[in-house]
């Protein structure tokens, strides 16, 4: 019996994985962000009734999904950009999230009969944090200024912490009927500060392990999978912010990746984490859509139409509040620039408008709603729990679909200018490649002058570097001109040569005297060569 249940669960898992892959490929075909398609796909799948047993468990989300996703995001964020825009990121992650929660609290308290202000703050803490996965997935399909991505990604690392703090204090107020503002503020900063210190401390321990113990690439990769859980559990065990522990520790280790990890550990680790985050995000967004039947059944006395109306009005309040806060932050920055040094003294209205509109909600909101206890300490049903859960689902669906589908259109209509990128990306690549070639040639000339002892290998290396430098110099000097097809011809022939080498290796693998493990090693080397060639893209600026 147990075996049959396990077999059924395995088949469900395989089906859902294939379903997720199909939806992601459909999203690519339609040029849509995959989180939108996954939620709608899960919604459609929920009407079949085939997966009614699959529910989002808040403990699973917070203890299994959230730590690695936050950690992976911290590794992807540019620390340089994060620090440059730290004030803007902090304002969106803390004051704006808290202000948004206050607006939702007031609106829901006035809108829903019997809905107390404490319950309003509970709902506000649940729906206030935007989900950056959706926003960044959309923005990477449309050309946007780098600052926009930096702010959205940076905000996503911190806003969960502030919203979960509001959620905790509001939940305590509902359960106990008591709320002390001064005590809450003190606890807020204590929880954040000590959570950050714990994350840095645990990160320091793992840095020492990677740096000085005899690890292998496989060990390094497994350690990286364990690290976010250790950070999160250590902070949560002492009732501090596990979110900020993972973020701070992740940023610390990310900044030291080149000193504590070997090249093989970095390559293998990136591959594992890319797949892991893709699968986790796929399941999360699909499961959001699958929750509709369960959430609808739990509405109880509240009619479906009334609940939808509440959800739409709260969604409207949420969207308007974030937009006004974003535009207000721009105005505040302009005033503050007269007194302090800011990264952008005149943000204007276009970037804040897009940042405000990129406020789609996601799984953290739904998991928070599901984490509301069923009963109060007195044994009574938790007031309005089912309605809060339904409103949260409507908010996620409305913001993800409405804002997600219209965000690319808004970006294109505003024609955003990137006033902080002084050198176009294509020219930056050419300059970097030229300087790398020059540095290698300088080292080669110092250590092995051209008139030194003959070495055919070094001679070939020097010739190739000189050719690269010459081509890059011509490309930089003649940017914008139509290049000849010399490089394209070289790339085409080199790729064909690599394919011929693969064919040869596969033929050699058919022979008994060659070890397949060695053959696979050289096939992997050819893959790296092709990867370098395709990613390098030695093209003049403007030709890309």
Buried (B, 14 or more C-beta within 10 A) or exposed (E): EEEEEEEEEEEBEEEBBEBBEEBBEBBEEEEBBBBBBBBBBBBEBBEEEEBEEBBBBBEBBBBEBBBBBBBBBBBBBBEEBBEBBEBBBBBBBBBBBBBBBBBBBBBBBEBBEEBBBBBBBBBBBBBBBBBBBBBBBBBEBBEBBBBBBBBBBBBBBBBBBBBBBBBBBBBBBBBEEEBEEEEBEEBBEEBBEBBBBBBBBBBBBBBEBBEEEEBEBEBBBBBBBEBBBBBBBBBBEEEBBBBBBBBBBBBBBBBBBEEBBBEEBBBBBBEBBEEBBBEBBBBBBBBBBBBBBBBBEEBEEBEEEEBBEBBBBBBEBBBBBBBBBBBBBBEBBBEBBEEEEBBBEEBEEBBBBBBBBBBBBBBBBBBBBBBBEEEBEEEEEBBBBBBBBBBBBBBBBBBBBBBBEEBBEBBEEBEBEBEBEEEBEBBEBBBEBBEBBBEBBEEBEEEBEEEEEEEEEBEEBBEEBEEBBEBBBEBBEEBEEEBEEEBEEBBEEEBEEBEEBBEEBEEBBEEEEEEEEEBEEBBEEBEEBBEEBEEEBBBBBBBE
